Amino acid sequence: MEYPTIRTLLCIPRRSYSWSVATTLRAAIYSLVIICFHQAYAEQTAPIVVRYPASDSNPYYYKRVRYYVEILELALNKSDRKYQLEKISLPFMNESRSKTNLLNDVYDVHWLNAQPSLDKDLEAIRIPLCKGLTGWRILFIRPENQKEFSIVKNLKELNNYTAGHGNDWPEAIRYESLQLPQKLSGSWKGLFYMLKQKRIDYLSRSALEIYDEEDAFPELGLKIESRLVLHYPETYYFYVNRNNQQLAKDIKVGLERAITDGSFDKVFNQYFSEKLKRLHLDKRRVIEMPTPTDARLVADQKAQPSYWFKK
């Protein structure tokens, strides 16, 4: 017995089948086509899930996490595709660990401190997420040392004081390159206690984070230095796996559109404008701290100067 093809069933001649059978078959096939169409449409319109990592362990860092997530969501919403963010809860990690996670598809995107070691293997969306203000550094000091720091004018004079940095901070590499005194710690909290105990003379934090940490350890009685700002090219970029070119393109397009229509600045100002006003960066003495490894970021600044903060 030969079974009719779908094409035959859709054009069933009356002489071969009864009217009721032909109608039933046509209805069944029509329903099947509609179902397949809706499934295909649903697959096309379902949001693309984008995973990002986040740690809730440090409340001061988590404030900045919220900013980066909001900027990421803004960029994706302004792209030409429908995306949905998914948080991957992980312990706090350094850049090298996150690089490994991105390469192994543990998640899809992360905001990371731009470094040549990351650029070798990952795709960076080269739009500064904080306008480069992570490279404008304000100092925590002991209150009794304000007078000393008020007269520091250059790197040579800064060389008389010892900084504190985390073992894996990019700043540690910079200080080593510039041959500036520093002591390292594996503990963010420990650095504040090192400053109190006079094991270091200052702890530099970005202009965007220092006020978040001002009251972290009130028992130590530390002070935000009032006259200086250290500066070098530094920023956070979104990074993705190089196999994820479409996501990289969409984030870039979304960020550019958000900058153009002012929505990027709206989010940025909600988080940081008041803090920046309090710092009076325009009245502080700037000490530049460049190194040869800054070449790529310097090129980025020259390519899109409006994306970067200027004093």
LOVO-477368 format. One line per 10 residues: their letters; for each residue x, y, z of N, C-alpha, C. Coordinates in Angstrom, 3 decimals, padded with zeros to 6 digits. Layout:
% residues N
A = X:Y:Z:X:Y:Z:X:Y:Z ~ ...
% end
This chain:
% residues 311
MEYPTIRTLL = 000.856:-001.200:000.000:000.000:000.000:000.000:000.885:001.240:000.000 ~ 000.611:002.211:-000.896:001.364:003.447:-000.956:000.640:004.528:-000.160 ~ 001.423:005.238:000.661:000.842:006.313:001.455:000.978:007.625:000.698 ~ 000.005:008.481:000.795:000.072:009.773:000.081:001.144:010.657:000.663 ~ 001.812:011.443:-000.196:002.797:012.413:000.277:002.071:013.620:000.849 ~ 002.866:014.455:001.594:002.274:015.674:002.172:001.762:016.585:001.057 ~ 002.550:016.662:000.001:002.109:017.503:-001.124:000.778:017.011:-001.692 ~ 000.645:015.676:-001.799:-000.599:015.096:-002.318:-001.761:015.392:-001.393 ~ -001.478:015.277:-000.066:-002.547:015.475:000.913:-003.059:016.909:000.911 ~ -002.128:017.860:000.655:-002.536:019.258:000.658:-003.387:019.606:-000.568
CIPRRSYSWS = -003.306:018.789:-001.603:-004.092:019.019:-002.815:-004.871:017.746:-003.145 ~ -005.667:017.305:-002.231:-006.341:016.015:-002.366:-007.488:016.122:-003.379 ~ -007.435:015.326:-004.413:-008.549:015.345:-005.388:-009.784:014.670:-004.807 ~ -010.946:015.212:-005.110:-012.187:014.701:-004.525:-012.490:013.286:-004.973 ~ -012.038:012.962:-006.170:-012.371:011.635:-006.673:-011.613:010.536:-005.952 ~ -010.477:010.873:-005.271:-009.674:009.863:-004.585:-010.122:009.634:-003.151 ~ -010.603:010.653:-002.526:-010.972:010.544:-001.117:-012.323:011.207:-000.912 ~ -012.987:010.806:000.105:-014.240:011.474:000.444:-013.949:012.885:000.901 ~ -014.942:013.729:000.789:-014.766:015.138:001.176:-014.385:015.246:002.631 ~ -014.992:014.453:003.519:-014.722:014.558:004.954:-013.306:014.138:005.287
VATTLRAAIY = -012.825:013.078:004.624:-011.453:012.619:004.890:-010.453:013.663:004.415 ~ -010.658:014.198:003.231:-009.740:015.195:002.675:-009.699:016.430:003.559 ~ -010.872:016.864:004.004:-010.935:018.052:004.856:-010.194:017.816:006.172 ~ -010.409:016.645:006.755:-009.742:016.313:008.019:-008.226:016.301:007.861 ~ -007.768:015.700:006.767:-006.326:015.631:006.529:-005.735:017.022:006.301 ~ -006.469:017.823:005.514:-005.992:019.196:005.294:-005.897:019.969:006.603 ~ -006.896:019.812:007.445:-006.908:020.527:008.730:-005.744:020.078:009.618 ~ -005.493:018.748:009.624:-004.412:018.223:010.456:-003.061:018.740:009.988 ~ -002.859:018.716:008.676:-001.583:019.177:008.137:-001.420:020.678:008.335 ~ -002.505:021.409:008.154:-002.457:022.860:008.379:-002.066:023.163:009.825
SLVIICFHQA = -002.654:022.416:010.755:-002.327:022.616:012.169:-000.857:022.316:012.438 ~ -000.341:021.252:011.796:001.061:020.886:011.974:001.975:021.990:011.455 ~ 001.630:022.559:010.301:002.431:023.650:009.741:002.439:024.853:010.682 ~ 001.263:025.177:011.226:001.153:026.316:012.137:002.006:026.090:013.388 ~ 001.946:024.865:013.924:002.735:024.556:015.126:004.228:024.717:014.841 ~ 004.673:024.182:013.714:006.085:024.293:013.350:006.488:025.751:013.159 ~ 005.598:026.529:012.557:005.880:027.940:012.352:006.041:028.663:013.684 ~ 005.127:028.400:014.609:005.196:029.061:015.915:006.439:028.649:016.688 ~ 006.824:027.384:016.567:008.037:026.937:017.244:009.265:027.651:016.686 ~ 009.321:027.757:015.386:010.459:028.441:014.757:010.468:029.920:015.145
YAEQTAPIVV = 009.286:030.530:015.172:009.196:031.939:015.550:009.620:032.142:017.001 ~ 009.183:031.225:017.862:009.535:031.326:019.281:011.038:031.213:019.482 ~ 011.662:030.301:018.697:013.108:030.151:018.811:013.827:031.421:018.365 ~ 013.297:032.085:017.361:013.924:033.306:016.867:013.738:034.470:017.826 ~ 012.618:034.534:018.524:012.309:035.682:019.366:012.637:035.458:020.836 ~ 012.973:034.247:021.235:013.342:033.994:022.632:014.615:034.764:022.957 ~ 014.705:035.374:024.148:015.902:036.145:024.495:017.146:035.266:024.568 ~ 018.257:035.836:024.162:019.547:035.153:024.251:020.096:035.376:025.651 ~ 020.377:034.317:026.353:020.854:034.421:027.730:022.337:034.798:027.734 ~ 022.678:035.828:028.498:024.065:036.265:028.675:024.408:036.142:030.156
RYPASDSNPY = 025.394:035.310:030.435:025.778:035.048:031.829:026.947:035.937:032.243 ~ 026.847:036.443:033.467:027.934:037.260:034.028:028.202:036.804:035.456 ~ 029.424:036.956:035.954:029.733:036.531:037.323:029.532:037.673:038.312 ~ 029.202:037.327:039.537:029.070:038.340:040.584:029.303:037.694:041.936 ~ 029.969:038.450:042.798:030.216:038.003:044.169:029.590:038.993:045.125 ~ 028.909:038.475:046.120:028.277:039.332:047.126:029.114:039.411:048.404 ~ 030.335:038.883:048.377:031.104:038.736:049.612:031.629:040.059:050.147 ~ 031.925:041.005:049.255:032.444:042.302:049.684:031.406:043.374:049.356 ~ 030.750:043.952:050.374:029.668:044.914:050.101:030.152:046.169:049.391 ~ 031.417:046.547:049.570:031.947:047.746:048.925:032.200:047.484:047.448
YYKRVRYYVE = 032.686:046.289:047.140:032.876:045.913:045.744:031.524:045.698:045.068 ~ 030.552:045.169:045.807:029.268:044.843:045.208:028.543:046.096:044.709 ~ 028.801:047.245:045.318:028.210:048.477:044.820:028.662:048.745:043.389 ~ 029.917:048.481:043.112:030.426:048.681:041.760:029.900:047.608:040.812 ~ 029.684:046.400:041.323:029.105:045.342:040.506:027.756:045.790:039.961 ~ 026.945:046.395:040.809:025.624:046.849:040.379:025.735:047.841:039.227 ~ 026.729:048.707:039.290:026.922:049.678:038.208:027.243:048.967:036.903 ~ 028.203:048.062:036.927:028.604:047.377:035.698:027.451:046.554:035.120 ~ 026.679:045.925:035.990:025.539:045.137:035.504:024.502:046.054:034.853 ~ 024.272:047.209:035.457:023.298:048.140:034.887:023.761:048.665:033.529
ILELALNKSD = 025.054:048.932:033.417:025.590:049.388:032.127:025.507:048.273:031.088 ~ 025.797:047.047:031.496:025.694:045.914:030.573:024.260:045.735:030.094 ~ 023.326:045.802:031.009:021.914:045.657:030.640:021.482:046.778:029.706 ~ 021.944:047.990:029.990:021.626:049.130:029.134:022.141:048.904:027.714 ~ 023.389:048.449:027.603:023.981:048.227:026.286:023.233:047.150:025.507 ~ 022.909:046.054:026.176:022.217:044.965:025.485:020.807:045.373:025.067 ~ 020.156:046.156:025.901:018.810:046.627:025.559:018.814:047.547:024.339 ~ 019.952:048.190:024.091:020.037:049.112:022.961:020.634:048.448:021.717 ~ 020.918:047.176:021.809:021.399:046.438:020.643:020.203:046.020:019.790 ~ 020.472:045.304:018.706:019.398:044.898:017.793:018.886:043.495:018.081
RKYQLEKISL = 019.311:042.912:019.204:018.849:041.576:019.577:018.264:041.609:020.979 ~ 017.468:040.582:021.258:016.827:040.492:022.561:017.679:039.621:023.476 ~ 018.159:040.210:024.562:019.029:039.504:025.495:018.398:039.438:026.880 ~ 018.838:038.461:027.632:018.411:038.309:029.026:019.638:037.984:029.867 ~ 019.887:038.775:030.917:021.048:038.568:031.766:020.790:037.474:032.790 ~ 021.821:036.706:033.064:021.747:035.668:034.096:022.983:035.761:034.988 ~ 022.760:035.922:036.262:023.858:036.049:037.229:024.406:034.676:037.605 ~ 025.737:034.547:037.561:026.421:033.349:038.023:027.128:033.713:039.320 ~ 026.648:033.211:040.438:027.229:033.551:041.740:028.515:032.764:041.962 ~ 029.614:033.506:042.112:030.920:032.898:042.319:031.687:033.691:043.369
PFMNESRSKT = 032.638:033.084:044.035:033.476:033.837:044.977:034.248:034.921:044.233 ~ 034.650:035.942:044.980:035.444:037.018:044.396:036.708:036.430:043.771 ~ 037.075:036.900:042.565:038.227:036.330:041.863:039.045:037.429:041.212 ~ 040.306:037.117:040.904:041.149:038.076:040.216:040.961:037.958:038.697 ~ 041.630:038.879:037.972:041.446:038.937:036.526:041.914:037.660:035.817 ~ 043.022:037.094:036.285:043.540:035.908:035.608:042.586:034.730:035.729 ~ 041.934:034.605:036.884:040.956:033.538:037.062:039.731:033.772:036.185 ~ 039.291:035.016:036.100:038.133:035.308:035.258:038.458:035.081:033.787 ~ 039.688:035.375:033.390:040.114:035.094:032.019:039.946:033.606:031.702 ~ 040.389:032.759:032.626:040.248:031.311:032.442:038.788:030.915:032.337
NLLNDVYDVH = 037.950:031.515:033.181:036.517:031.195:033.161:035.863:031.594:031.841 ~ 036.248:032.750:031.301:035.697:033.188:030.016:036.159:032.266:028.889 ~ 037.404:031.860:028.934:037.919:030.951:027.911:037.233:029.596:027.957 ~ 036.798:029.193:029.163:036.140:027.892:029.339:034.616:027.992:029.328 ~ 034.087:029.160:028.948:032.635:029.373:028.825:031.883:029.142:030.135 ~ 032.508:029.457:031.252:031.805:029.404:032.540:030.738:030.495:032.572 ~ 031.039:031.623:031.952:030.071:032.695:031.732:030.484:033.419:030.461 ~ 029.695:034.411:030.048:029.849:034.993:028.710:030.559:036.336:028.681 ~ 030.446:037.104:029.750:031.008:038.451:029.742:031.405:038.837:031.161 ~ 032.475:039.640:031.269:032.880:040.172:032.564:033.566:041.514:032.336
WLNAQPSLDK = 033.401:042.422:033.271:034.094:043.701:033.262:035.435:043.468:033.979 ~ 036.531:043.815:033.304:037.856:043.539:033.847:038.774:044.734:033.636 ~ 039.742:044.849:034.541:040.740:045.902:034.444:041.612:045.632:033.219 ~ 041.562:046.523:032.239:042.224:046.292:030.957:043.728:046.087:031.133 ~ 044.230:044.971:030.613:045.633:044.632:030.721:046.070:043.904:029.445 ~ 047.348:044.063:029.056:047.848:043.350:027.872:047.677:041.842:027.982 ~ 047.794:041.284:029.188:047.674:039.834:029.354:046.271:039.337:029.019 ~ 045.266:040.182:029.178:043.898:039.807:028.822:043.660:039.963:027.324 ~ 044.250:040.999:026.747:044.028:041.292:025.336:044.563:040.193:024.420 ~ 045.521:039.411:024.905:046.108:038.359:024.073:045.101:037.261:023.743
DLEAIRIPLC = 044.183:036.992:024.676:043.313:035.822:024.519:041.817:036.126:024.488 ~ 041.417:037.301:024.946:040.007:037.637:025.012:039.688:038.800:024.085 ~ 038.408:038.964:023.803:037.931:040.081:022.988:037.476:041.203:023.912 ~ 038.137:042.347:023.818:037.764:043.500:024.637:036.856:044.427:023.849 ~ 035.789:044.909:024.479:034.965:045.963:023.899:035.571:047.250:024.420 ~ 036.305:047.965:023.590:037.216:049.005:024.035:036.515:050.352:024.213 ~ 035.526:050.347:025.067:034.819:051.556:025.493:034.915:051.609:027.010 ~ 035.560:052.636:027.573:035.813:052.674:029.026:034.512:052.776:029.821 ~ 034.295:051.810:030.687:033.023:051.727:031.409:032.916:052.776:032.509 ~ 034.044:053.265:032.993:034.044:054.308:034.038:034.820:055.530:033.585
KGLTGWRILF = 034.921:055.718:032.274:035.581:056.888:031.695:037.048:056.987:032.085 ~ 037.648:055.863:032.452:039.056:055.870:032.826:039.336:056.371:034.225 ~ 038.305:056.593:035.015:038.499:057.161:036.351:039.092:056.171:037.348 ~ 039.186:054.903:036.984:039.889:053.964:037.852:041.388:054.248:037.857 ~ 041.856:055.038:036.885:043.263:055.435:036.855:043.543:056.761:037.527 ~ 042.536:057.357:038.111:042.725:058.568:038.924:042.667:058.131:040.383 ~ 043.809:058.130:041.058:043.954:057.469:042.346:044.084:058.485:043.484 ~ 043.249:058.286:044.493:043.264:059.101:045.711:043.839:058.238:046.840 ~ 044.456:058.880:047.802:045.188:058.139:048.820:044.472:058.093:050.165 ~ 044.500:056.924:050.790:044.235:056.824:052.224:045.569:057.005:052.935
IRPENQKEFS = 045.577:057.848:053.960:046.785:058.060:054.757:046.402:058.107:056.237 ~ 047.406:058.179:057.094:047.142:058.462:058.505:047.002:059.974:058.652 ~ 046.049:060.450:059.461:045.778:061.904:059.547:047.005:062.749:059.836 ~ 047.903:062.238:060.639:049.071:063.033:061.021:050.057:063.236:059.874 ~ 049.863:062.543:058.761:050.790:062.656:057.638:050.309:063.577:056.521 ~ 049.159:064.242:056.723:048.632:065.105:055.669:049.621:066.205:055.284 ~ 050.273:066.799:056.254:051.206:067.888:055.968:052.338:067.418:055.067 ~ 052.835:066.216:055.297:053.911:065.671:054.460:053.456:065.469:053.022 ~ 052.284:064.891:052.851:051.798:064.602:051.507:051.399:065.879:050.764 ~ 051.061:066.931:051.487:050.643:068.185:050.853:051.764:068.821:050.041
IVKNLKELNN = 053.007:068.482:050.338:054.129:069.102:049.629:054.790:068.155:048.617 ~ 054.230:066.951:048.456:054.743:066.023:047.450:054.343:066.531:046.063 ~ 055.344:066.661:045.166:055.070:067.277:043.866:055.311:066.349:042.678 ~ 056.063:065.262:042.864:056.428:064.435:041.721:056.763:063.011:042.165 ~ 057.091:062.178:041.200:057.406:060.784:041.498:058.640:060.648:042.378 ~ 059.609:061.513:042.168:060.833:061.444:042.977:060.518:061.630:044.454 ~ 059.634:062.556:044.757:059.267:062.801:046.151:058.323:061.718:046.671 ~ 057.477:061.176:045.795:056.599:060.072:046.200:057.420:058.838:046.552 ~ 058.619:058.758:046.011:059.511:057.640:046.262:059.922:057.526:047.734 ~ 059.667:058.563:048.496:060.009:058.552:049.924:058.956:057.830:050.767
YTAGHGNDWP = 057.879:057.389:050.138:056.775:056.784:050.877:056.449:055.411:050.287 ~ 055.992:054.519:051.142:055.712:053.139:050.740:054.220:052.921:050.562 ~ 053.858:052.429:049.398:052.451:052.148:049.088:052.100:050.723:049.485 ~ 050.809:050.461:049.610:050.301:049.116:049.838:049.417:048.686:048.686 ~ 049.611:047.453:048.200:048.808:046.931:047.097:048.493:045.454:047.327 ~ 047.447:044.987:046.648:047.153:043.568:046.651:048.153:042.812:045.793 ~ 048.359:041.551:046.114:049.336:040.742:045.375:049.077:040.728:043.878 ~ 047.800:040.690:043.497:047.458:040.535:042.086:046.922:041.816:041.455 ~ 047.119:042.949:042.114:046.635:044.206:041.558:047.548:044.671:040.421 ~ 047.004:045.220:039.349:047.846:045.778:038.283:048.770:046.879:038.793
EAIRYESLQL = 048.346:047.579:039.842:049.174:048.647:040.409:050.509:048.124:040.911 ~ 050.517:046.887:041.389:051.765:046.312:041.890:052.802:046.210:040.774 ~ 052.355:045.836:039.569:053.254:045.747:038.421:053.752:047.139:038.034 ~ 052.862:048.102:038.085:053.243:049.482:037.740:054.298:050.009:038.702 ~ 054.096:049.822:039.986:055.044:050.316:040.977:056.393:049.627:040.835 ~ 056.358:048.351:040.510:057.611:047.630:040.292:058.346:048.198:039.085 ~ 057.607:048.506:038.018:058.211:049.067:036.816:058.822:050.438:037.094 ~ 058.142:051.236:037.920:058.623:052.580:038.241:059.596:052.592:039.411 ~ 059.858:051.425:039.972:060.777:051.274:041.111:060.353:052.141:042.300 ~ 059.053:052.126:042.561:058.509:052.837:043.719:058.309:051.855:044.869
PQKLSGSWKG = 058.562:052.274:046.093:058.429:051.363:047.232:056.989:050.897:047.429 ~ 056.814:049.626:047.709:055.488:049.075:047.983:055.621:047.807:048.814 ~ 054.532:047.484:049.499:054.403:046.213:050.189:053.088:045.582:049.753 ~ 053.100:044.278:049.587:051.941:043.578:049.050:051.248:042.754:050.123 ~ 049.957:042.542:049.897:049.160:041.738:050.822:048.156:040.916:050.023 ~ 047.831:039.762:050.525:046.783:038.953:049.914:045.406:039.311:050.413 ~ 045.307:040.302:051.299:044.037:040.674:051.925:043.750:042.152:051.711 ~ 042.591:042.431:051.092:042.161:043.832:050.942:042.014:044.481:052.305 ~ 041.363:043.821:053.220:041.189:044.359:054.574:042.535:044.543:055.262 ~ 043.434:043.594:055.039:044.731:043.666:055.682:045.512:044.916:055.320
LFYMLKQKRI = 045.311:045.443:054.114:046.029:046.645:053.696:045.681:047.842:054.571 ~ 044.434:047.943:054.958:044.020:049.059:055.811:044.692:048.960:057.186 ~ 044.796:047.758:057.683:045.446:047.571:058.980:046.955:047.772:058.873 ~ 047.532:047.434:057.734:048.950:047.714:057.518:049.219:049.215:057.558 ~ 048.280:049.987:056.984:048.432:051.445:057.011:048.338:051.970:058.435 ~ 047.383:051.493:059.179:047.236:051.916:060.578:048.470:051.567:061.394 ~ 049.047:050.403:061.134:050.208:049.922:061.897:051.535:050.484:061.384 ~ 051.478:051.424:060.447:052.653:052.114:059.908:053.596:051.186:059.147 ~ 053.051:050.121:058.613:053.852:049.230:057.765:053.888:049.751:056.334 ~ 052.914:050.573:055.970:052.901:051.301:054.712:052.518:052.741:055.014
DYLSRSALEI = 052.745:053.639:054.031:052.451:055.058:054.246:051.170:055.521:053.567 ~ 050.754:054.801:052.552:049.508:055.178:051.892:048.939:053.985:051.130 ~ 047.649:054.089:050.867:046.908:053.084:050.113:046.107:053.838:049.062 ~ 046.373:053.590:047.781:045.677:054.331:046.724:044.432:053.567:046.272 ~ 043.354:054.314:046.091:042.097:053.756:045.602:041.584:054.671:044.497 ~ 040.770:054.143:043.608:040.300:054.966:042.495:039.341:056.047:042.998 ~ 039.226:057.089:042.184:038.328:058.192:042.530:036.892:057.738:042.687 ~ 036.544:056.604:042.081:035.173:056.114:042.128:034.892:055.233:043.329 ~ 035.918:054.742:043.987:035.697:053.774:045.058:036.129:054.252:046.439 ~ 036.904:055.327:046.513:037.493:055.671:047.807:036.436:056.064:048.829
YDEEDAFPEL = 035.374:056.758:048.398:034.337:057.132:049.365:033.504:055.933:049.797 ~ 033.403:054.925:048.937:032.699:053.702:049.342:033.435:053.004:050.486 ~ 034.762:053.170:050.508:035.572:052.470:051.494:035.967:053.351:052.688 ~ 035.575:054.612:052.643:035.989:055.545:053.692:035.567:055.068:055.073 ~ 034.366:054.529:055.164:033.831:054.112:056.461:033.899:052.603:056.665 ~ 034.727:051.926:055.858:034.811:050.471:055.978:035.388:050.049:057.324 ~ 036.355:050.806:057.812:037.016:050.463:059.072:037.156:051.726:059.927 ~ 036.038:052.234:060.452:036.077:053.496:061.199:036.974:053.439:062.426 ~ 037.176:052.251:062.949:038.012:052.124:064.143:039.474:052.462:063.873 ~ 039.862:052.492:062.596:041.262:052.765:062.265:041.567:054.257:062.182
GLKIESRLVL = 040.537:055.080:061.997:040.736:056.528:061.971:041.591:057.010:060.807 ~ 041.481:056.372:059.639:042.268:056.777:058.486:041.642:057.993:057.802 ~ 042.417:058.621:056.930:041.985:059.876:056.304:042.164:059.802:054.790 ~ 041.260:060.451:054.060:041.437:060.623:052.624:042.332:061.832:052.399 ~ 043.473:061.613:051.764:044.426:062.696:051.511:043.771:063.760:050.634 ~ 044.048:065.038:050.879:043.256:066.122:050.300:043.913:066.911:049.175 ~ 045.185:066.632:048.845:045.869:067.508:047.901:046.332:066.831:046.619 ~ 046.509:065.533:046.641:047.125:064.840:045.514:046.137:063.958:044.758 ~ 046.461:063.689:043.502:045.815:062.622:042.741:046.893:062.000:041.854 ~ 047.077:060.698:041.973:047.992:059.974:041.102:047.225:059.573:039.845
HYPETYYFYV = 047.891:059.628:038.697:047.167:059.332:037.456:047.989:058.482:036.508 ~ 047.318:057.506:035.914:047.883:056.703:034.835:046.728:056.110:034.045 ~ 046.970:055.724:032.784:045.892:055.145:031.970:045.430:053.808:032.562 ~ 044.170:053.749:032.892:043.585:052.516:033.405:042.078:052.592:033.207 ~ 041.487:051.456:032.908:040.037:051.432:032.754:039.524:050.014:032.859 ~ 038.237:049.903:032.961:037.558:048.610:032.875:036.867:048.525:031.520 ~ 037.058:047.387:030.857:036.337:047.066:029.625:035.495:045.812:029.863 ~ 034.455:045.654:029.061:033.787:044.360:028.991:034.666:043.433:028.148 ~ 034.832:042.198:028.621:035.584:041.177:027.890:034.684:039.979:027.632 ~ 034.855:039.381:026.447:034.126:038.162:026.094:035.102:037.178:025.438
NRNNQQLAKD = 034.678:035.945:025.331:035.428:034.936:024.588:035.492:035.346:023.114 ~ 036.630:035.148:022.480:036.782:035.560:021.082:035.858:034.804:020.132 ~ 035.332:033.700:020.577:034.357:032.961:019.762:032.981:033.605:019.799 ~ 032.820:034.587:020.643:031.502:035.218:020.832:031.495:036.608:020.198 ~ 031.824:036.675:018.925:031.946:037.947:018.232:030.629:038.711:018.133 ~ 029.514:037.976:017.996:028.230:038.663:017.883:027.891:039.404:019.163 ~ 028.156:038.773:020.310:027.903:039.436:021.590:028.795:040.669:021.729 ~ 030.058:040.528:021.357:030.976:041.671:021.435:030.469:042.830:020.571 ~ 030.018:042.504:019.372:029.510:043.537:018.464:028.273:044.215:019.044 ~ 027.364:043.426:019.602:026.127:043.994:020.132:026.386:044.860:021.366
IKVGLERAIT = 027.304:044.445:022.225:027.648:045.271:023.393:028.237:046.598:022.929 ~ 029.130:046.535:021.958:029.761:047.756:021.449:028.727:048.701:020.849 ~ 027.858:048.160:020.014:026.809:048.984:019.402:025.914:049.599:020.469 ~ 025.529:048.783:021.459:024.661:049.279:022.521:025.318:050.369:023.350 ~ 026.593:050.203:023.680:027.311:051.227:024.449:027.409:052.526:023.656 ~ 027.724:052.421:022.381:027.839:053.626:021.543:026.505:054.357:021.465 ~ 025.416:053.614:021.342:024.099:054.253:021.281:023.739:054.895:022.616 ~ 024.104:054.232:023.711:023.809:054.777:025.042:024.608:056.049:025.302 ~ 025.843:056.083:024.826:026.655:057.291:024.979:026.060:058.420:024.148 ~ 025.646:058.109:022.931:025.101:059.123:022.030:023.798:059.717:022.551
DGSFDKVFNQ = 022.920:058.872:023.084:021.617:059.400:023.531:021.614:059.881:024.983 ~ 022.756:059.794:025.658:022.870:060.327:027.016:022.488:059.368:028.124 ~ 021.982:058.178:027.793:021.558:057.246:028.842:022.751:056.649:029.603 ~ 023.908:056.529:028.940:025.111:056.070:029.630:025.482:057.054:030.735 ~ 025.540:058.341:030.401:025.895:059.357:031.393:024.871:059.417:032.520 ~ 023.635:059.159:032.209:022.598:059.190:033.242:022.880:058.145:034.310 ~ 023.210:056.933:033.890:023.536:055.874:034.847:024.837:056.206:035.580 ~ 025.848:056.642:034.831:027.137:056.983:035.445:026.979:058.049:036.528 ~ 026.238:059.086:036.215:026.072:060.187:037.172:025.293:059.761:038.408 ~ 024.339:058.862:038.242:023.586:058.374:039.401:024.505:057.710:040.422
YFSEKLKRLH = 025.527:057.047:039.943:026.437:056.326:040.825:027.609:057.186:041.318 ~ 028.102:058.104:040.465:029.413:058.678:040.767:029.509:060.201:040.801 ~ 028.555:060.942:040.281:028.746:062.389:040.136:028.966:063.090:041.479 ~ 028.211:062.721:042.494:028.369:063.375:043.800:029.724:063.065:044.410 ~ 030.193:061.842:044.240:031.504:061.461:044.781:032.614:062.262:044.109 ~ 032.502:062.434:042.802:033.523:063.182:042.086:033.531:064.650:042.488 ~ 032.370:065.207:042.725:032.302:066.604:043.175:033.011:066.776:044.514 ~ 032.850:065.836:045.403:033.463:065.920:046.731:034.982:065.850:046.669 ~ 035.520:065.193:045.642:036.966:065.019:045.551:037.701:066.255:045.036 ~ 036.987:067.143:044.330:037.610:068.361:043.789:038.873:068.027:043.002
LDKRRVIEMP = 038.735:067.140:042.040:039.893:066.714:041.263:040.570:067.881:040.547 ~ 039.802:068.883:040.152:040.363:070.022:039.431:041.318:070.844:040.285 ~ 041.261:070.694:041.606:042.113:071.469:042.505:043.290:070.650:043.063 ~ 043.361:069.401:042.695:044.421:068.541:043.232:045.665:068.568:042.318 ~ 046.816:068.372:042.928:048.068:068.260:042.178:048.154:066.875:041.564 ~ 048.360:066.816:040.254:048.395:065.539:039.548:049.842:065.056:039.429 ~ 050.069:063.805:039.817:051.357:063.155:039.597:051.141:062.048:038.582 ~ 051.740:062.209:037.415:051.577:061.227:036.343:052.504:060.033:036.588 ~ 051.988:058.827:036.293:052.737:057.591:036.537:052.675:056.672:035.321 ~ 053.187:057.119:034.169:053.078:056.298:032.952:054.138:055.192:032.909
TPTDARLVAD = 053.821:054.134:032.171:054.778:053.067:031.888:054.611:052.653:030.419 ~ 055.588:051.976:029.825:055.468:051.555:028.416:054.260:050.660:028.129 ~ 053.794:049.927:029.135:052.661:049.026:028.908:051.343:049.776:028.721 ~ 051.366:051.095:028.868:050.143:051.894:028.714:049.828:052.210:027.252 ~ 050.677:051.780:026.343:050.561:052.224:024.946:049.188:051.951:024.347 ~ 048.632:050.775:024.618:047.335:050.430:024.005:046.224:051.325:024.548 ~ 046.228:051.581:025.853:045.187:052.437:026.427:045.360:053.884:025.991 ~ 046.600:054.329:025.847:046.845:055.687:025.348:046.280:055.822:023.933 ~ 046.465:054.785:023.125:045.909:054.795:021.766:044.383:054.838:021.803 ~ 043.785:054.100:022.743:042.327:054.121:022.881:041.834:055.517:023.253
QKAQPSYWFK = 042.567:056.171:024.139:042.189:057.532:024.542:042.247:058.497:023.367 ~ 043.275:058.371:022.578:043.422:059.261:021.422:042.352:058.988:020.371 ~ 041.954:057.726:020.254:040.955:057.361:019.257:039.570:057.897:019.611 ~ 039.232:057.869:020.900:037.907:058.324:021.348:038.061:059.172:022.616 ~ 038.629:060.374:022.519:038.888:061.183:023.714:037.634:061.538:024.511 ~ 036.496:061.631:023.834:035.262:062.020:024.531:034.766:060.946:025.485 ~ 035.253:059.722:025.330:034.838:058.627:026.211:035.559:058.664:027.556 ~ 036.616:059.462:027.668:037.494:059.433:028.829:037.389:060.718:029.643 ~ 037.537:060.587:030.943:037.504:061.742:031.838:038.745:062.600:031.614 ~ 038.524:063.910:031.641:039.636:064.864:031.608:039.502:065.835:032.767
K = 040.581:066.082:033.448:040.574:066.962:034.624:040.392:068.418:034.194
% end
